Amino acid sequence: MPFVTATHALIWHLTGDPRLSAEARRVFRDADQGRETVYIPCILLFELTYLFEKKKVAVDVGNVVSMLRTSSNYR
């Protein structure tokens, strides 16, 4: 079953934030291991760019785009 992520959930996953729920953690872990598909909405990339430029998050959108290019489980 494919999933769609929200901005905060992806940030929390990438930074190992404990606020990510156990179920969301499982979905991301399964996607990392090739067992699930997680869709990343285009607007999320704009939000992430804004937050990174304002120094609100340490997740670089370039790294996320690279992940999207090389992963078949994140789209």
PyMOL commands that set and color helices and strands:
alter all, ss='L'
color gray80, all
select helices_A, chain A and resi 7-15+22-32+42-53+61-70
alter helices_A, ss='H'
color red, helices_A
select strands_A, chain A and resi 3-4+38-39
alter strands_A, ss='S'
color yellow, strands_A
deselect
rebuild
show_as cartoon
